[in-house]
């Protein structure tokens, strides 16, 4: 719990040049003529089935679209919402910067200029305390043997350096240990960077809801099967 205030310092906002657009369509199926209908009845009679009515054909298409200029999007949850989410979560993993020992810092050239106290004595070097640079939270649905990734963010300066993938890998290890079958995540349709990130980490598109948020923005769902128990 002591890490939560420091996790709030991480900005989960993002900038994107693309958004996903969705198109839905319903098409009435072509009507069968008398000969086709007779063939269908004959075939279904042999199979012991009734002739099912032709149902409307539903199609959904998702495609990325480039924006004329970069779009800055604020974090989807405010501080109070994040704290409420973390209190319900079953797992919260954090990533911290590495605290170097003095001899390691010297080798890496990460030691500041010598400092002296009021009496002119050298002040011993003290490594700075580690900073939290990322987090991931999981909420388990034990009935369905799966976990939702409810919160996941990396500090802007540390993105695209493998921090998020490392957190995701540790979350999967935890899910394997608890014999879960899959991981799921819900994303805003405009969160193009996160959609790419999860797809690169083996998540596949598995559904959507076009009235999921209060703003009626479309939510996309991505999942990853855990091979060990799927």
N, C-alpha and C positions, 0 to 999 in steps of 0.2 A: 504493500500500500504506500510505502514511502516513496516509491518511484513515480506515482501518479502525477504529482505536481510537475515533475521534470518532463514527463511524457507530454503534458499539455503545452510545453514550450515548442514542440515540434509542429511546424506548419504543414498541414496535410493538403493544402491547396496545390493547384497545378496549372500549367499553361499548355494549351494544345493548339495545333494548326489544323486539326481534323476533328470531325464528329461523325458518329454513325447515324445514318438515316434509315428509317424502316418504312416499307410499303406493304400494305395488306390488300388482298383482293379476294373476292368470293365470285366464283363462276358457276353458273348452272350447268350441270352435265348435259351432254347431248341425249336427246330422247331416243330410245331404241325403237326401231320399226318392228312390224309384226313378226318378220322372219327372225330377227335378232332376239326378240322377246321369247319366241317359241324355243329357240336354241337354248336360251338361258334357263327356261323352265325345265327343258328336258335334261340339261346338264345338272341342275340343282336337284331334280327328282332323283337322279342316280346317286347323287351325293347325300341325299336325305335332307336337303336344305330348301327353305322357301325362297322365293324370288325377292331379294331385298330391293327397296326403292333406291333410285339413283340419288345420292346425296350431293349437296353442293361441294364444289372443290375449293378448298381454302389454300391460299398461297401467301407466304411471307418472305420478303427479301430484305436483307441487311447489307448495306454497302457504305464504305467510308466516303466522306465528302470533304474536300479541302476548303478551309475558310479563307476569306480574302485577307485576314490579318489574325495574328495570334489572339487567342481568347484566354484570359485569366479567370480561373474558376476558384471560388473560395472553398474551404474545407466543408464537406457535407454536414458535419456535426459541430456544434459549438461546444464550449468547455463543459457546460452542465450536462449536455447530452452524452458527451464522451465519458464523463465520470459515471453517469447512470449506466451506460453500456458496460463499462469495465467492472462495475459492481456485480453485474449479472454474468460476467464471462467465466468460463471454466478454466481458461488458460490465458495468461498474458505474458508473452516473452518480450524482452527488451534487448536491444543491441547497444553496447557501450563502446566508447573509444578505449584504446589500450593505454593503460597506465604504465609508462616506461620507468624502469629502475634507473637510478642515476648513471650507472655505467653504460646502459643501453642508450640513454639520451645523449651521452657524450659521443658515442660511436655514430649516432645518427645526426649529430650536429644540431640537436634540438634543445640545447642548454642556453639560457639567456646569458647576457654579459654578467660577470661577477658583481654581486651586491655586497655592501658593507654596512654594518650597523653604526650607531652613533659613536662608538668607541673605536671605529676603524677596523673591527674584526670582520672577517668574511662570513657572510650568511650562507649556511649550507643550502644546497639546492634541494627543493622539495617538489616532486612531481605533482602536477595539477590533478585534482580529482577527476575521474572519468565522467564524460558527458553521455547522456542517453541520446542516441542518434536515430533510433528506429524502434518500432514495436509492432506486434501482431497479436490479435486477440481471437480466441475461438470459443464458440458456444456450442455445446453438444446437444444433439437431438438423439437421446439414447434409444428411443422407440424405433427410429429408422437407422440407427447405427451410423450416423454421419455428424459432421461438425460444420457450422457456418463460420466463415471468416468475417467477423463483424467489424473489426477495426484493423487497419494496416497502413502504416505510413513510415517514410524515411525522410530525415531532414534534407532540405534542398541541396546543401553542399556535399552530401554523401550519396546522392542518387546516381544510378548507373555505375556503381562500384561493387555490386554484388551483395550489398547489405540486405536488401529486401529478399533476394533469392536465398540467402543464408537463413534468414528468419523463417521463410516459407519451408525450407528443408527441415529445420528443427521442429516446426509445427507438424509437418508430416510424420516425422519420427515419433512425436508424442501421440499422434492419432493412430499410428501403427501399434504402438505399445498398448493403447486402449481398445484395440481391435475394432476400430471404426472402418467403414467400407468406403467412404468418400469424403471429400472436402468440397464445400460449395461457397460461392461468393456472389454477392449482388452488386452491380455496378451501374452508375448513371450512363445513359446512352452517349453522353458527350465526353465521358472519361476515356478518351482514346488512348492515352499513355498507359492507364491501368489495364485496359482490355488487351493491349499488345503484351504487356508484362505477364499477365496470367496465361495468355496463350503460349508464350515462349516457355513458360514453366509447366506446360502439359495440361492446362485446363481447356475444356471444350465447351462450346455454346450448348446450353441445355434448356433454354426457355426464356420467356420474357413476360412482363406485365405492363400493359400500357396505361395503368392507373395506380401504380404502386406508391408514388409519392404524393404528398399534399398538393404539389404543383402540377400533378398529372403528367409529370415527365416519365418517359419509358424507362423501366428497369430491365437490365439484361442479367441473366443468370449463367454462370459458368461453373463447371464441376470438374473434379479430378478423381478418378477411381483409384483406390488404393489396392494395388495388385495382390497384396498379401492376403487380403480378406474379401476381395470382390468375387 
